[in-house]
Every structure is written in C-alpha cells, then in structure tokens.
Amino acid sequence: MIKLRFFAALREVLGCDSETLTVTTPLTVAELRAQLATKNDRWAAALAPEATVLAAVNHELAQPNTLVQDGDEVAFFPPVTGG
C-alpha cells in the first residue's frame, strides 16, 4: 500500500489531503500520477502532464522516473516561491 499526501492548493482542488493506494508492482511517479488522473475531471486537471506539480517519495524530492513501491509515501505539491 502506498500512502499519498496532497499539499497546499492541490489539496484544495482534490478535496482531500491523503489517500492510500494498493499497488502490486512498482511504478514510476509519472505512472502513479497518470493513474490518479483517471479518478475524475478534477484529478485529471490537477495532475495533467502540463500541470506543474512536484513529488516527493519518502520525504525526498522525486523525478517522474523515480520508482514507487509498496510501503512508500508519496507527496504531491505545487512549487512554492519565497521572497
């Protein structure tokens, strides 16, 4: 089972801050994102390939090709700026 976390504006758009997903084989962050985007129109828009969304796997910034497997925690969040 993968623990999913959603932060900031992404959490507001999706209407949840966490979820779990059962996986049987490892998949990449990009594959996971594409799978989540099939849930409904809000998820499709928020997680579309052209949407700027960052991911972290087990608290480390991840790339689209980073592998995710059973027991991992994956966080999705918009980029943040400071000043």
C-alpha positions in Angstrom: 0.0 0.0 0.0 1.2 3.5 -0.9 0.3 6.5 1.3 -0.5 9.5 -0.8 -0.3 13.1 0.6 -1.5 16.2 -1.1 -0.5 19.7 -0.1 -1.4 23.4 -0.5 -3.7 24.4 -3.4 -3.5 20.8 -4.8 -5.2 19.6 -1.6 -7.9 22.2 -2.0 -8.6 21.3 -5.7 -8.7 17.5 -5.0 -10.7 17.8 -1.8 -8.5 15.6 0.3 -5.2 15.7 2.0 -4.3 12.0 2.0 -5.3 8.7 0.5 -3.9 5.1 0.2 -3.5 3.1 -2.9 -2.7 -0.6 -3.2 -0.1 -1.5 -5.8 1.1 -4.9 -6.9 4.1 -3.9 -8.9 6.5 -0.9 -8.6 5.6 2.1 -10.8 7.1 5.4 -11.5 5.9 8.7 -10.1 4.7 9.6 -13.7 2.8 6.4 -13.9 1.3 6.9 -10.5 0.3 10.5 -11.4 -1.3 9.3 -14.6 -3.2 6.6 -12.8 -4.5 9.1 -10.2 -5.6 11.5 -13.0 -8.1 8.9 -14.2 -10.2 9.3 -11.0 -12.4 12.2 -12.2 -12.2 15.6 -14.0 -10.8 17.5 -11.0 -8.0 15.0 -10.6 -7.3 14.9 -14.3 -6.9 18.7 -14.4 -4.9 18.9 -11.3 -2.5 16.1 -12.2 -2.4 16.7 -16.0 1.1 16.3 -17.6 1.2 20.0 -18.3 0.3 21.0 -14.7 3.3 22.0 -12.6 3.2 19.5 -9.7 6.2 18.3 -7.7 6.5 15.0 -5.9 8.5 13.6 -3.0 8.9 9.9 -2.3 9.6 9.1 1.4 10.4 12.8 2.0 12.9 13.2 -0.8 12.2 15.2 -3.9 11.4 12.8 -6.8 11.6 12.9 -10.5 9.0 11.5 -12.9 11.0 8.3 -13.4 11.5 7.7 -9.6 10.2 4.3 -8.7 7.4 3.9 -6.1 6.6 0.7 -4.4 4.6 -0.9 -1.6 5.2 0.9 1.7 6.3 4.2 0.2 4.8 7.6 1.0 4.3 9.9 -2.0 3.6 13.6 -1.6 2.3 15.8 -4.4 2.5 19.6 -4.1 2.7 22.7 -6.2 6.0 24.6 -6.4 6.4 27.2 -3.8 8.2 30.6 -4.0 9.6 32.7 -1.3 10.7 36.2 -1.0 
